[in-house]
Amino acid sequence: MKRTKTLLVAAGFVLFAAATLRAAGIKLIANPSVGASSISAEELKRVFLLTKTTLDDGSHVEPVVTKGGRAHEVFLKEYLSKTDADLQTYYRSLVFTGKASMPKILASEADVAAFVAKTKGAIGYVGAATDAPGTKTLAVK
């Protein structure tokens, strides 16, 4: 009886974790030149906030963002804790003060996938169901 209860609790946790990942519905993609296969949430945040240009494994990265859409909203909320307006204001302040250049902003997830596939060091995000040939998926730990 105790074993059955433990199995039910474990199954519940697995289902909850799977539902949480599905709810996020995004995947992080990178050009195959990026050596890392995973990235910490903090490192990811620093890359997209333009305070870090090299991953812990030494790979140079260039973040790419979309102009909008569901994946963009989820990515901003889950990983950057910003709205699109907040992010644009943040980027403009970095450019204005000379601390960074605007990242590449593309119109669609398909454009992001194509850019990441052909650009050494590029890293971006797309919806989990978006086909991204020529890229690799990075795990966020």
N, C-alpha and C positions, 0 to 999 in steps of 0.2 A: 504494500500500500504506500509506504513511504517512497519507494523507488518510482512508482507511477506518478506521485505528486511532484517529485523532483523532475521527472521527464516532462511533465506538463508545464512546469514553470520554465524550464530550459527552452521548450518549444515556443512558449509565449515570448521569451526574450528574442529568439531568432526571428520570429514573425515581426516583432516590433522593429528590430534593427533593419530587416528587409524593407518594411513599409517606410521607414524613415529615409532610407537611401532612395527608394522609388519616389518618395515625395519630393526630394531635392531635385531629381530628374535632370541632373547635369553631369557632364564629364569634363575633366580637365585634359586637354590635348597638348601635345608638344611635337615639335619637329624631331625626327629621329636623331638629329645631332645632339640633342640634350641627353646627357649621360644618365641622369637620374631616372629611376622608375617610380619614385614616390617623392612627396614633398610634404613638409609639415604645414599645418594651417597657418602658422605664424609666418613661415617663410613665404608662403603663397601670398599672404596679405602684403608683406613688404615688397614683393615683386610688383604687384598690381598697384601699390601706392608709390611706386617708383623710388623707393629708398634702398632697393637691393637690385643689382643687375647680374649677380653671379650666384648660382646655387651652391649649397654646401659641398657638392661634388666637384666644383670648379667650372661647371657649364655656364656660359654666358647666356642670358635669356632676355627676350624682348616681348613684353606683354602686348596682347591684342585684345581689344574689347569690341562688343557689338553696340550699335546705336540704341538698341532697345530689345524688347521681347521678353518672353517668360524666362528663358535661361539667364538672360542678363539680370533681371530682377532678382531671381533666386540666388545667383552668384553674389551680387552685391549685398544682399541681406545676410546670407549664410557665411560668407568669407570676409567681407570688408566692412560690414555693419554700417553701410551707407545707402542713401537713395541715389538715383541717377543724378539728380540736381546737385546733391552734396559732392558727388564724385567729380562732376564737371567743374564745380567751383574750386575744388581741391586741386585738380589738374591745372586749371588756369592760374591759380596762385603760384604754383611751382614754376610754370612757364614765365609768368610776370617777374618773379624774383630771380630768374635765371638758374634755378636749382635743377630743372629737368625739362625735357621736351615732351610734348603731348605724345601719348602712345598712339599707335595705329588704331583708328576707330572705323569699323567696317559695318556695312548695311545689314548683313545677314549672317546667320550661322554657317551657311554654305561658303560665303566669302571668307569667314574666319578659318574654316577647315582648309580651304584652298591656299590661303596665305600661309598658314602654319605649315602645311605640307611642303611648300616651296622655299620657306625662309629659315635659314639656319638660326637656331636659338629661339625661334618663336614659340610662344606659349599662349594658349587661349582656352576658352570654354565654349561648349555647345550643349544642346539638349542631348540627353542620354540616347535618344533614338536617332540622332543625326549621324549620317554616314560621314566618316572622316578618313578617306583613304590616304595613305602616305603619311599618316601621323601615328603617334603612339599615345596611349592613355596613361596618365600619371595618377597614381593613387594618392589621396590626401590622407595623411596620418595625423 
